Amino acid sequence: MREDSKTATGETAERRATQHVVLVTGASGAGRSTAIDALEDFGYEVIDNLPLNLIPRLISGEPLDMPLALGLDVRTRDFSADALADAVDALVANPMLEVDVLFLDCRVEVLAQRYSETRRRHPLAGGDSTIQGIEREIDLLAPIRARADVLIDTSDLSVHDLKAEIQRWLGMEEGEALTVSVQSFSYKRGVPRGLDLVFDVRFLQNPHWQPELRPHTGLDARVADHVAQDPRYQGFLSRIVDLLTFLLPAYAAEGKAHLAVGFGCTGGRHRSVALAETVAKALADSGWRVSIRHRELGGSAGGAETGQIGGNST
C-alpha cells in the first residue's frame, strides 16, 4: 500500500532551484534504514539520527549541490512528535527548501514478527513486551504520520519492493538509479578491488610494440584505431556490449545501485583504456549512467577520471 499527497513526476525547474530535503521517519522495524540506503543510492546526501536541534544549523547555509535525506526515529536525541513537528514547520517555512516527510508504516503483527526474527528489543519496550513497545511508538508517531507527504506501508514489501516504491516516488525510470563504472587497469598491479565483472583484453594486438604509438594511450585515436584493427576486436566488442546490455536491466530490477566493470591488459595504458572508452560510450548511448576510470593514467596511484556520461547522468 502506498499513499502520496504529493505527486513526483521527475525533477522540475523549481526543485533544481531549491534544496530538496526528505525527512525519513516511521515505526521502528518498518524499513527506515532501507529507505535511507535507497535514497543514498539515488544521489541523496544522507544523515541518520541527527539531533533535532541541529537541523536548523544544517540547512542555514547555502543549498547543497545534491538533495538531502535525514533519518529520524524515536532513538534520535531529544525526539518527540512535537519537536519533530516544529522542525518540519521550520523547514517548510524556508522558501529555499522543498520538504517532504516520508513515513514508513507497518502492521503491528508484522513488526512484532520482524523483531522476533532478529531477536532485537524494541526501543520503547522497556520491561514490557515487544507488542506494547510497538503500540507506544505508534501512538507517539500518530501526529507525524497524519502530516506525512508520502506514506509507504512496508508490511508486504521486500527490501527490493521498498526501494522500487521510493524510486517510483522520485519519478525515476527503472534502471536510472543504476550507475555503471567502467575501469581500465594493468594486470601487473593486480585487479582493482570492487569489480563485479572483469574482462582480459591481453589477446588483442598490443600498441606497445609500435614505437610511434608506445608513448600514447588508449585515449589517442591512433592507438584506439590500432587496437580496433585486430580481427578479433569487433566480435569481442559486440559480444561484450550485448552481454552488458542484457545484464544491466536485470541488475537494476534486483535493486543493485552500482556495477563496476573492468578491462585489463598488460600495462593498463593502451588496449584496456581503448576498450573501456568504447564500451562506456556504447552503454551511455543506450541510456545508462556511466563513469569512466583509468587506473594507470594520470600520473598517480589514484588513476584518472575521464568523467561521467550517459543519457541519465546529471
VMD Tcl script that draws the C-alpha trace (Angstrom):
set ca {
  {0.00 0.00 0.00}
  {1.29 3.46 -0.88}
  {-0.42 6.82 -0.41}
  {1.02 10.03 -1.87}
  {-0.27 13.50 -1.08}
  {2.34 14.90 -3.49}
  {2.98 13.67 -6.99}
  {6.59 13.20 -8.05}
  {6.88 13.19 -11.84}
  {10.55 13.99 -12.17}
  {12.79 16.85 -11.32}
  {11.22 20.25 -12.00}
  {12.87 23.60 -12.51}
  {11.65 24.64 -9.09}
  {13.26 21.64 -7.44}
  {16.54 22.32 -9.15}
  {16.49 25.89 -7.83}
  {15.94 24.82 -4.22}
  {17.28 22.33 -1.71}
  {15.15 19.20 -1.60}
  {15.01 17.77 1.93}
  {13.40 14.43 2.76}
  {12.71 13.62 6.42}
  {12.52 9.84 6.76}
  {10.77 8.51 9.82}
  {8.28 5.86 10.88}
  {7.84 2.83 13.08}
  {10.99 1.06 14.24}
  {11.42 -2.01 12.06}
  {9.31 -0.63 9.21}
  {12.28 -0.16 6.88}
  {13.67 3.30 7.64}
  {17.28 2.13 7.22}
  {16.41 0.54 3.87}
  {14.77 3.77 2.73}
  {17.78 5.82 3.81}
  {20.14 3.47 1.94}
  {17.95 3.70 -1.16}
  {17.94 7.50 -1.11}
  {21.73 7.47 -0.77}
  {21.94 5.19 -3.80}
  {19.70 7.62 -5.68}
  {22.09 10.52 -5.10}
  {20.92 12.00 -1.80}
  {23.30 13.22 0.88}
  {22.18 11.16 3.89}
  {22.46 11.94 7.60}
  {20.92 9.45 10.01}
  {19.74 10.19 13.55}
  {20.75 13.85 13.51}
  {19.61 15.53 16.76}
  {16.57 17.66 16.02}
  {18.14 20.82 17.42}
  {20.94 20.58 14.85}
  {18.65 20.55 11.81}
  {18.32 24.38 11.62}
  {22.11 24.72 11.63}
  {22.46 22.12 8.92}
  {20.24 23.95 6.44}
  {21.16 27.51 7.40}
  {23.91 27.84 4.78}
  {23.89 27.70 1.01}
  {21.91 24.83 -0.55}
  {23.94 21.70 -1.23}
  {24.57 20.61 -4.80}
  {22.60 17.44 -4.08}
  {19.30 16.63 -2.31}
  {19.35 15.85 1.40}
  {17.75 12.99 3.34}
  {17.54 12.99 7.15}
  {16.71 9.80 9.02}
  {14.82 10.33 12.28}
  {13.19 7.93 14.72}
  {12.44 7.53 18.42}
  {16.13 6.84 19.11}
  {17.11 10.28 17.83}
  {18.32 12.55 20.64}
  {15.52 14.80 22.03}
  {12.98 13.08 19.78}
  {9.30 13.80 20.31}
  {6.35 14.21 17.98}
  {6.04 17.89 18.93}
  {9.75 18.56 18.40}
  {9.69 16.84 15.01}
  {6.55 18.77 14.02}
  {8.28 22.03 14.98}
  {11.33 21.04 12.92}
  {9.13 20.28 9.91}
  {7.31 23.63 10.28}
  {10.63 25.49 10.39}
  {11.87 23.73 7.27}
  {8.64 24.28 5.34}
  {8.74 27.97 6.19}
  {12.09 28.33 4.44}
  {11.42 29.39 0.82}
  {14.73 27.87 -0.30}
  {13.70 24.39 0.78}
  {11.36 21.80 -0.68}
  {10.45 19.47 2.17}
  {8.88 16.01 2.09}
  {8.12 13.83 5.10}
  {8.46 10.17 4.14}
  {6.75 7.94 6.70}
  {7.36 4.17 6.78}
  {4.40 2.34 8.26}
  {3.80 -1.32 9.02}
  {1.18 -3.51 10.67}
  {1.74 -4.30 14.35}
  {1.85 -8.07 13.88}
  {4.42 -7.78 11.07}
  {6.64 -5.51 13.18}
  {6.40 -7.98 16.06}
  {7.38 -10.83 13.75}
  {10.38 -8.88 12.44}
  {11.61 -8.19 15.97}
  {11.12 -11.82 16.85}
  {13.17 -12.96 13.85}
  {16.05 -10.57 14.58}
  {15.87 -11.08 18.36}
  {16.24 -7.34 18.84}
  {14.46 -5.45 21.59}
  {12.06 -2.69 20.65}
  {13.43 0.72 21.78}
  {10.22 1.58 23.66}
  {9.53 -1.85 25.12}
  {11.41 -1.27 28.36}
  {10.44 -4.11 30.67}
  {7.24 -4.79 28.72}
  {6.52 -6.92 25.68}
  {7.54 -6.05 22.15}
  {3.89 -5.56 21.20}
  {3.46 -2.95 23.96}
  {6.56 -1.11 22.80}
  {5.30 -1.09 19.21}
  {1.91 0.23 20.26}
  {3.51 3.01 22.31}
  {5.55 4.07 19.33}
  {2.55 4.02 17.00}
  {0.66 6.32 19.38}
  {3.69 8.61 19.69}
  {4.13 8.90 15.92}
  {0.43 9.31 15.05}
  {0.64 13.13 14.61}
  {3.64 12.79 12.30}
  {2.01 10.03 10.30}
  {-1.04 12.24 9.80}
  {1.02 15.00 8.21}
  {3.29 12.79 6.08}
  {3.68 13.81 2.46}
  {4.46 10.23 1.44}
  {3.22 7.17 3.34}
  {4.52 3.73 2.42}
  {3.18 0.66 4.19}
  {6.00 -1.89 4.14}
  {4.04 -4.78 5.68}
  {4.03 -6.79 2.47}
  {7.11 -5.31 0.80}
  {10.54 -6.85 0.39}
  {13.68 -4.74 0.57}
  {13.71 -4.54 -3.24}
  {10.00 -3.63 -3.32}
  {10.54 -0.75 -0.90}
  {13.44 0.58 -2.93}
  {11.30 0.38 -6.08}
  {8.49 2.29 -4.35}
  {10.88 5.10 -3.42}
  {12.31 5.09 -6.93}
  {8.81 5.49 -8.38}
  {8.01 8.29 -5.94}
  {11.13 10.16 -7.08}
  {9.95 9.83 -10.67}
  {12.92 7.73 -11.71}
  {12.62 5.23 -14.51}
  {13.73 1.64 -13.93}
  {17.48 1.46 -14.26}
  {18.04 5.19 -13.80}
  {19.35 4.57 -10.30}
  {21.97 2.11 -11.52}
  {25.38 3.65 -12.11}
  {27.91 1.75 -14.21}
  {31.62 2.28 -13.56}
  {33.88 1.21 -16.43}
  {37.53 0.91 -15.48}
  {40.82 0.06 -17.14}
  {43.78 -1.43 -15.29}
  {47.12 -3.22 -15.57}
  {47.39 -6.84 -14.51}
  {50.92 -6.04 -13.33}
  {49.39 -4.09 -10.43}
  {46.62 -6.57 -9.84}
  {42.87 -6.46 -10.34}
  {41.23 -3.45 -8.66}
  {39.04 -4.17 -5.68}
  {35.29 -3.98 -6.04}
  {34.95 -5.02 -9.68}
  {31.82 -7.02 -10.45}
  {32.81 -8.09 -13.96}
  {36.38 -8.39 -15.32}
  {37.46 -8.84 -18.95}
  {41.03 -9.65 -20.00}
  {41.92 -7.94 -23.30}
  {45.55 -9.05 -23.49}
  {44.70 -11.22 -26.51}
  {44.35 -8.10 -28.69}
  {47.32 -6.74 -30.64}
  {49.43 -4.51 -28.42}
  {50.24 -0.93 -29.49}
  {53.18 -1.04 -27.10}
  {55.20 -2.77 -29.83}
  {54.65 0.12 -32.24}
  {57.32 2.77 -31.47}
  {55.18 5.61 -32.77}
  {52.23 4.54 -30.57}
  {54.03 3.46 -27.41}
  {54.19 6.95 -25.79}
  {50.47 7.47 -26.25}
  {47.47 5.90 -24.51}
  {44.17 4.35 -25.49}
  {42.62 7.83 -25.33}
  {44.54 8.67 -28.52}
  {42.55 7.93 -31.68}
  {45.58 6.38 -33.37}
  {46.03 3.88 -30.55}
  {42.32 3.07 -30.45}
  {42.31 2.54 -34.21}
  {45.30 0.20 -33.98}
  {43.55 -1.90 -31.31}
  {40.35 -1.95 -33.39}
  {42.23 -3.33 -36.40}
  {42.74 -6.64 -34.62}
  {40.43 -9.10 -36.47}
  {39.09 -10.38 -33.14}
  {38.25 -6.91 -31.84}
  {34.82 -6.32 -33.36}
  {33.45 -9.73 -32.41}
  {34.68 -9.32 -28.85}
  {33.32 -5.78 -28.55}
  {29.86 -6.65 -29.85}
  {29.58 -9.65 -27.54}
  {30.63 -7.62 -24.50}
  {28.17 -4.82 -25.26}
  {25.38 -7.34 -25.89}
  {26.18 -9.11 -22.61}
  {26.19 -5.90 -20.58}
  {23.00 -4.52 -22.12}
  {21.38 -7.87 -21.33}
  {22.62 -7.91 -17.72}
  {22.14 -4.28 -16.69}
  {18.31 -4.28 -16.66}
  {18.38 -7.47 -14.56}
  {20.79 -5.91 -12.06}
  {18.65 -2.76 -11.91}
  {15.49 -4.80 -11.33}
  {17.20 -6.52 -8.41}
  {17.90 -3.14 -6.83}
  {21.65 -3.01 -7.50}
  {22.85 0.59 -7.39}
  {26.41 0.24 -8.71}
  {28.03 -2.11 -11.21}
  {31.80 -1.97 -11.75}
  {33.17 -3.40 -15.00}
  {36.92 -3.74 -15.53}
  {39.09 -4.20 -18.62}
  {42.66 -5.30 -18.01}
  {45.76 -5.52 -20.17}
  {49.49 -5.79 -19.55}
  {50.36 -2.16 -18.92}
  {46.89 -0.70 -18.47}
  {47.57 2.19 -20.86}
  {46.58 1.05 -24.36}
  {44.18 -1.84 -25.03}
  {42.23 -1.73 -21.77}
  {41.84 2.06 -22.00}
  {40.59 1.90 -25.59}
  {38.08 -0.86 -24.77}
  {36.85 0.88 -21.62}
  {36.21 4.10 -23.54}
  {34.37 2.35 -26.37}
  {32.21 0.19 -24.11}
  {31.38 3.14 -21.83}
  {30.21 5.19 -24.80}
  {28.08 2.30 -26.10}
  {26.38 1.92 -22.71}
  {25.87 5.66 -22.41}
  {24.32 5.76 -25.87}
  {21.88 3.11 -24.63}
  {20.80 5.45 -21.82}
  {22.84 4.14 -18.90}
  {24.62 6.46 -16.49}
  {28.30 5.65 -16.87}
  {31.51 6.84 -15.24}
  {34.99 6.00 -16.56}
  {38.20 5.50 -14.60}
  {41.64 4.63 -15.94}
  {43.74 3.50 -13.00}
  {47.12 3.63 -14.71}
  {46.68 7.07 -16.27}
  {47.02 10.47 -14.68}
  {50.43 10.03 -13.08}
  {49.10 9.00 -9.67}
  {48.12 5.84 -7.86}
  {44.55 7.01 -7.84}
  {44.31 6.94 -11.60}
  {42.48 9.31 -13.89}
  {38.78 10.02 -14.06}
  {37.54 10.91 -17.53}
  {34.10 11.91 -16.33}
  {30.51 10.72 -16.32}
  {28.48 10.22 -19.44}
  {25.09 8.84 -20.28}
  {21.54 9.77 -21.02}
  {20.61 9.62 -17.33}
  {23.63 11.41 -15.90}
  {23.29 14.78 -14.27}
}
mol new
graphics top color blue
foreach p $ca { graphics top sphere $p radius 0.5 }
foreach p [lrange $ca 0 end-1] q [lrange $ca 1 end] { graphics top cylinder $p $q radius 0.2 }
display resetview
